[in-house]
């Protein structure tokens, strides 16, 4: 899954570059992705995810476990991530 947020499912969108003469050429608006390593106390483990900056703000607001649980419920993230560490 290249260039896709693992928590929100955001991916690049297509658009146009518009020149002064109003000539349009296709372009792609990328997602602001960061690779983050987050500790989830409920699972007692570190989780590495490719997240958009919006998803990082969501984790700060709701907490890592709740945000991951919502992503699994929506089908964006694999449910294997919710297994606790040994």
Residue, then its C-alpha position, 0 to 999 in steps of 0.5 A: x500500500x504505497x502512498x495511502x494512510x493506514x488509519x484514514x485511507x487517504x490516497x492521492x487525488x488527481x487534478x490539473x496544473x493550469x498555466x497562464x494561457x489556461x492550458x491544463x496538464x494532469x497532476x497528482x496531489x499527494x498525501x502528507x504521509x509520515x512513518x510513525x512508531x506509536x506505543x499502544x498501552x492497551x496492547x502493550x506493544x509498539x506499532x509502526x504505521x504510515x500515517x497522514x498528518x491528519x491521522x496523527x492529530x486524530x491519534x492525539x485527540x482520541x488515543x491510539x487504541x481507539x483510532x486503530x479500533x475505528x480503522x479496523x471497524x471501517x476495514x481500512x486496517x487489518x485486524x491482526x494489529x489488535x492482537x496483544x504482545x506476549 
